[in-house]
Amino acid sequence: MQKVLIIIPAYNEEANIENVVDDLIQNYPQYDYAVINDCSTDSTEQILEKRGFNYISLPTNLGIGGAVQSGYLYAAENDYDISVQLDGDGQHDPAYIDKLIKPILDGEADIVIGSRFIEKNGFQSSALRRAGIRIIRGVIKLCCGVDITDSTSGFRACNKEAADFFSLNYANDYPEPEAVVSSALAGFQIKEIPVIMRERGGGVSSININRSIYYMIKVSLSLLICRIGAKKRSVRK
């Protein structure tokens, strides 16, 4: 029996976190979970404590990259076989977890990403953000030769070796695309599966329209820097 951990990064998710965790507890009790409370300033931590949920509160705000990496550190320290990222905003449907981890169990991939753009069903994000994702897709392919349709998707699973890698190598700002490049260059096999994502249940996304262009430029530059520095990284054995 494989040990599976669901990593749930959460920053100011008082409107969503209770429903997200209740869904996991009630419908997917076979999985362990850990909410990584990224120093929220709303009542997220109070909700987690009151409900007795499993959570780790970070002493300072690390951003999404630091929160997710903290989850991978927890997974590595507790010897989980598979780790799954699931956002705390309610956009990711845990009904797809089995499909995410199946290619890992079958030995077909080390990392599996849930993509909303393969079958193009459900919530598709804004037109501007989709355009940015297409540009980032091209940059990723240029950097490491991997074609990923939804590189900004935070709904992904990885095996123990990849989780150990991410526990030591994870970008801080908007880390999902760079995680694709760094892991591909380290020799990990990446696969996508189609998923349907939902609009967030409440609260405000960290990426709005005004930040989309900045996001695209910054991520593209980060990916190129990641590629240039790849020779200095230790490769997967």
C-alpha positions as CSV (number, residue, x, y, z in Angstrom):
1,M,0.0,0.0,0.0
2,Q,1.5,3.3,-1.1
3,K,1.5,6.2,1.4
4,V,0.0,9.2,-0.3
5,L,0.1,12.8,1.1
6,I,-2.1,15.6,-0.1
7,I,-0.2,18.9,0.3
8,I,-2.6,21.9,0.6
9,P,-0.9,25.3,0.5
10,A,-3.2,28.0,2.0
11,Y,-2.8,31.7,2.3
12,N,-5.9,33.6,3.5
13,E,-8.3,30.9,2.5
14,E,-10.9,31.3,5.2
15,A,-13.7,31.2,2.6
16,N,-12.6,27.8,1.1
17,I,-10.3,25.8,3.3
18,E,-13.0,24.2,5.5
19,N,-14.8,22.8,2.4
20,V,-11.6,21.6,0.8
21,V,-10.5,19.6,3.8
22,D,-14.0,18.3,4.7
23,D,-14.2,16.9,1.1
24,L,-11.0,15.1,1.6
25,I,-11.8,13.7,5.0
26,Q,-15.3,12.6,4.0
27,N,-14.7,11.2,0.5
28,Y,-11.0,10.3,0.4
29,P,-10.0,9.1,3.8
30,Q,-7.4,6.8,2.3
31,Y,-5.1,9.8,1.8
32,D,-3.2,11.7,4.4
33,Y,-3.2,15.4,4.1
34,A,-1.4,18.5,5.5
35,V,-2.5,22.1,5.1
36,I,0.5,24.4,4.9
37,N,-0.8,27.7,6.4
38,D,1.5,30.3,4.9
39,C,1.2,32.8,7.7
40,S,-2.4,33.8,6.8
41,T,-3.6,37.1,8.1
42,D,-7.3,36.1,8.1
43,S,-9.0,33.4,10.1
44,T,-7.5,30.5,8.2
45,E,-5.4,29.2,11.1
46,Q,-8.3,29.6,13.6
47,I,-10.5,27.5,11.4
48,L,-7.8,24.8,11.0
49,E,-7.3,24.8,14.8
50,K,-11.0,24.8,15.7
51,R,-11.8,21.9,13.3
52,G,-8.8,19.9,14.4
53,F,-7.4,19.6,10.9
54,N,-3.8,18.5,10.2
55,Y,-1.8,21.6,9.5
56,I,1.5,23.3,9.7
57,S,1.7,27.0,10.3
58,L,4.7,28.8,8.9
59,P,6.2,31.5,11.1
60,T,6.5,33.9,8.2
61,N,4.9,34.2,4.8
62,L,7.1,32.3,2.3
63,G,4.8,32.6,-0.7
64,I,3.4,29.7,-2.7
65,G,6.8,28.2,-3.5
66,G,7.9,28.2,0.1
67,A,4.6,26.8,1.3
68,V,4.7,23.9,-1.3
69,Q,8.3,23.2,-0.6
70,S,7.5,23.0,3.1
71,G,4.9,20.3,2.2
72,Y,7.5,18.4,0.3
73,L,9.9,18.6,3.2
74,Y,7.2,17.1,5.4
75,A,6.6,14.4,2.8
76,A,10.3,13.6,2.6
77,E,10.8,13.5,6.4
78,N,7.8,11.2,6.8
79,D,8.7,8.8,4.0
80,Y,5.6,9.3,1.8
81,D,5.6,7.4,-1.5
82,I,3.5,9.9,-3.5
83,S,2.8,13.5,-2.9
84,V,-0.1,15.4,-4.4
85,Q,-0.5,19.2,-4.6
86,L,-4.0,20.4,-4.1
87,D,-4.8,24.2,-3.9
88,G,-6.7,25.4,-0.9
89,D,-9.0,27.6,-3.0
90,G,-11.3,24.8,-4.1
91,Q,-10.3,24.9,-7.8
92,H,-8.9,21.4,-7.8
93,D,-11.3,18.5,-7.7
94,P,-9.9,15.6,-5.5
95,A,-12.0,13.2,-7.6
96,Y,-9.0,13.3,-10.0
97,I,-6.4,12.3,-7.5
98,D,-6.6,8.6,-8.4
99,K,-6.1,9.5,-12.1
100,L,-3.1,11.7,-11.2
101,I,-1.3,9.1,-9.3
102,K,-2.1,6.1,-11.6
103,P,0.7,6.9,-14.1
104,I,3.1,7.0,-11.1
105,L,1.9,3.7,-9.8
106,D,2.2,2.2,-13.3
107,G,5.8,3.4,-13.7
108,E,4.9,5.7,-16.6
109,A,5.9,9.0,-15.0
110,D,7.6,10.5,-12.0
111,I,5.5,13.7,-12.1
112,V,1.9,14.0,-13.3
113,I,0.2,17.4,-14.0
114,G,-3.5,17.9,-14.2
115,S,-4.2,20.1,-17.3
116,R,-7.4,22.0,-18.0
117,F,-6.3,22.6,-21.6
118,I,-6.2,19.1,-23.0
119,E,-9.9,18.6,-23.3
120,K,-10.7,22.2,-22.6
121,N,-13.7,21.6,-20.3
122,G,-14.6,23.5,-17.1
123,F,-13.0,26.7,-15.9
124,Q,-10.4,27.9,-18.4
125,S,-9.0,31.1,-16.8
126,S,-9.0,34.5,-18.5
127,A,-8.1,35.0,-22.1
128,L,-5.0,37.1,-21.1
129,R,-3.7,34.5,-18.7
130,R,-4.3,31.7,-21.3
131,A,-2.2,33.7,-23.8
132,G,0.6,34.0,-21.2
133,I,0.4,30.3,-20.5
134,R,0.9,29.6,-24.2
135,I,4.0,31.7,-24.3
136,I,5.4,30.0,-21.2
137,R,4.6,26.7,-22.8
138,G,6.9,27.7,-25.7
139,V,9.7,28.8,-23.4
140,I,9.5,25.6,-21.4
141,K,9.8,23.5,-24.6
142,L,12.8,25.6,-25.7
143,C,14.4,25.1,-22.3
144,C,14.0,21.4,-21.8
145,G,12.2,19.9,-24.7
146,V,9.0,19.0,-22.8
147,D,5.6,20.2,-24.1
148,I,3.3,21.0,-21.2
149,T,-0.1,22.5,-22.0
150,D,-0.8,23.8,-18.4
151,S,2.5,24.6,-16.8
152,T,0.9,26.9,-14.2
153,S,-1.3,24.1,-12.9
154,G,-0.7,23.5,-9.2
155,F,-2.7,20.3,-9.4
156,R,0.1,17.7,-9.7
157,A,1.5,14.5,-8.2
158,C,5.0,13.1,-7.9
159,N,6.8,10.0,-6.7
160,K,9.1,9.9,-3.7
161,E,12.2,10.6,-5.6
162,A,10.7,13.7,-7.2
163,A,9.3,14.9,-3.9
164,D,12.8,14.6,-2.4
165,F,14.1,16.7,-5.3
166,F,11.5,19.3,-4.8
167,S,12.1,19.4,-1.0
168,L,15.6,20.8,-1.9
169,N,14.9,22.5,-5.3
170,Y,11.8,24.7,-5.5
171,A,11.3,28.2,-6.8
172,N,9.7,30.8,-4.6
173,D,7.6,33.0,-6.9
174,Y,5.1,31.3,-9.2
175,P,7.1,28.1,-9.0
176,E,5.0,25.7,-11.1
177,P,6.6,26.4,-14.5
178,E,10.1,26.4,-13.1
179,A,9.4,23.1,-11.3
180,V,8.7,21.6,-14.7
181,V,12.0,22.8,-16.2
182,S,14.2,21.9,-13.2
183,S,12.7,18.5,-12.8
184,A,12.8,17.7,-16.6
185,L,16.5,18.8,-16.7
186,A,17.2,16.6,-13.7
187,G,15.9,13.6,-15.7
188,F,12.4,13.1,-14.3
189,Q,9.6,11.9,-16.6
190,I,6.6,14.3,-16.7
191,K,3.1,13.5,-18.0
192,E,-0.1,15.4,-18.2
193,I,-3.7,14.1,-17.8
194,P,-6.9,16.0,-18.5
195,V,-8.8,17.5,-15.6
196,I,-11.7,19.8,-15.1
197,M,-11.0,22.7,-12.8
198,R,-13.5,24.8,-10.9
199,E,-13.6,28.5,-10.2
200,R,-12.2,29.3,-6.8
201,G,-15.0,29.1,-4.1
202,G,-14.2,32.5,-2.6
203,G,-11.4,35.0,-1.8
204,V,-9.0,36.6,-4.3
205,S,-6.5,35.0,-6.6
206,S,-2.9,36.0,-6.2
207,I,-2.6,36.5,-9.9
208,N,-4.9,39.2,-11.3
209,I,-5.1,40.8,-14.8
210,N,-2.7,43.6,-13.9
211,R,-0.1,41.1,-12.9
212,S,-0.4,38.7,-15.8
213,I,2.1,40.5,-18.1
214,Y,4.5,40.9,-15.3
215,Y,4.0,37.2,-14.5
216,M,4.7,36.1,-18.0
217,I,7.9,38.2,-18.3
218,K,9.2,37.2,-14.9
219,V,8.5,33.5,-15.4
220,S,10.0,33.4,-18.8
221,L,13.2,35.0,-17.6
222,S,13.3,32.6,-14.6
223,L,13.0,29.6,-16.9
224,L,15.8,30.8,-19.1
225,I,18.0,31.4,-16.0
226,C,17.0,27.9,-14.7
227,R,18.1,26.4,-18.1
228,I,21.4,28.3,-18.1
229,G,22.2,27.2,-14.5
230,A,21.2,23.6,-15.1
231,K,24.7,22.3,-15.6
232,K,25.5,23.3,-12.0
233,R,22.7,21.2,-10.6
234,S,23.1,17.6,-9.6
235,V,21.4,15.3,-12.0
236,R,19.1,12.5,-11.1
237,K,20.8,9.2,-10.6
